[in-house]
Amino acid sequence: MKVGVIEHFDSMHLLPGHRKCGVPHGHTYRVEVTVEGPVVNGMVVDFDHLKSSLRELLKGYDHKDLNTLIPYPSCENISSDLLANLKGRLPAGRLTVRVWEGEGKWAEAEG
């Protein structure tokens, strides 16, 4: 069974050496987190715990310069970083983190 939540954060970054994205600019990032696992006592994971864990983590990314947090803050690296930081906050289960960089562009990390 899979369950998931969606949250948002706003940040700026630049991608060193990139011809278009090599200048500071911002995005509203949409973050989708999915937890896959067995249903135990009627739930895979408590939505309240999932949502509050994600919100607490995203406070560290919101209105920040992502270059100070991630050496090359591409959408791929942001999703991998969020996944790594969420693993210790949630109970066992397969996690998927999809990060949307504005509309129509996303990267997904699983683990």
Number of C-alpha atoms within 10 A of each C-alpha: 9 16 16 17 14 15 14 15 17 17 15 17 22 19 17 15 9 9 8 9 13 12 13 12 12 17 15 16 22 17 22 18 23 17 22 16 15 13 11 8 7 8 13 19 22 12 13 10 13 20 16 12 15 23 16 11 15 18 12 12 19 17 15 16 18 20 16 11 14 13 11 16 20 18 18 17 17 24 24 21 16 21 20 16 13 19 14 10 15 16 15 13 16 13 22 21 25 24 26 21 20 12 10 6 9 16 17 19 19 15 11
